[in-house]
């Protein structure tokens, strides 16, 4: 099937998504029972029963896994979908590598990515070789193995896999050749680098450490970001000034407070900004954007449902829940 042929199917599936108005009513629900009543009128009705909130997380995981399977089945280019679920491939590599190092069983912490099984990743980690994994993924495993032969610092596992994740994103985006998709990838890398730099400055990380964790695959020069990693007095304030004058100033401005950055809000703004990239999908009949817009909308929907249920369980106020909700794009 071509994108032109599957996009009408995508439009039909979009009708199942929870709308902004429906989410607003759920936010205003005063009790778990009222929230359950509203959820019974949605695609998630089969997951709503007395005490549903105690198993809702597991059921949401089943829901998104099923969505991945359906979309992968119809996708003309499977690589486009892996571009989206790749974060889970690298998450699983982190989990399984640490499990091997600590001699523990941590399979339950892995997340379904739709492409590479736990067994496949385990074999690659064990042997350092795989014909089933993409070249850059296999390279990342070998580099992590070399690191662990020389160091006992588990944080190096995260650093190496994160760097390869962004590298693989950029390379695959360029190979696929869709300008809008590549722009989204570059923005994701830039915003990730911004957050990493800010945290590194606050943690007083040295330049060598920051050189290892920052990606050179974004549009913001890595060297420009490294100038703030020397931990000089006032470097954090200087970095905030730099952000105010960057291409992302308007995007992240609400998280840039006087002398500090609201990291929780920064993560939300990052998700919301990337969601906006898919809004143009409404008028496109060709290309992968509508399919990815659906997948992104489903992911955001799942995040918002988790926020709602956890918020109600923990007694958060309506305002506290609303502040944590991700942008909903009514496709």
Number of C-alpha atoms within 10 A of each C-alpha: 9 13 20 14 13 19 20 13 12 19 15 10 11 20 12 12 20 21 16 13 11 14 21 11 13 22 24 15 18 14 13 18 14 13 20 22 16 17 20 14 12 15 13 17 13 11 18 20 13 9 11 16 19 12 12 18 16 11 17 17 14 12 16 17 15 14 17 19 14 12 19 18 11 17 18 18 15 14 17 21 21 20 19 15 18 21 17 18 22 23 18 24 24 22 20 25 23 18 15 14 12 11 10 10 12 15 13 7 11 18 19 20 22 21 18 16 14 18 11 14 24 17 12 20 21 13 11 18 16 17 9 12 15 10 12 14 21 19 17 23 27 17 16 21 18 12 16 16 9 8 10 11 9 16 10 17 22 19 18 18 22 20 17 21 23 23 19 20 22 22 14 17 22 14 11 14 10 14 11 15 22 19 17 19 23 19 20 20 23 23 23 17 21 20 15 16 23 21 15 21 21 13 10 13 15 15 16 11 13 21 15 12 19 25 22 17 20 21 12 19 12 18 11 10 19 17 13 23 24 15 17 12 8 10 17 22 15 14 20 20 14 14 17 16 11 13 12 15 15 11 16 23 15 13 17 18 10 8 12 13 20 12 14 11 16 20 18 17 20 18 17 18 19 18 19 15 16 22 16 13 20 13 8 14 15 14 17 23 23 26 24 21 23 22 21 19 22 21 14 20 22 17 15 21 21 17 19 24 22 17 19 20 13 9 13 14 13 16 10 12 19 18 11 17 20 19 19 21 20 14 17
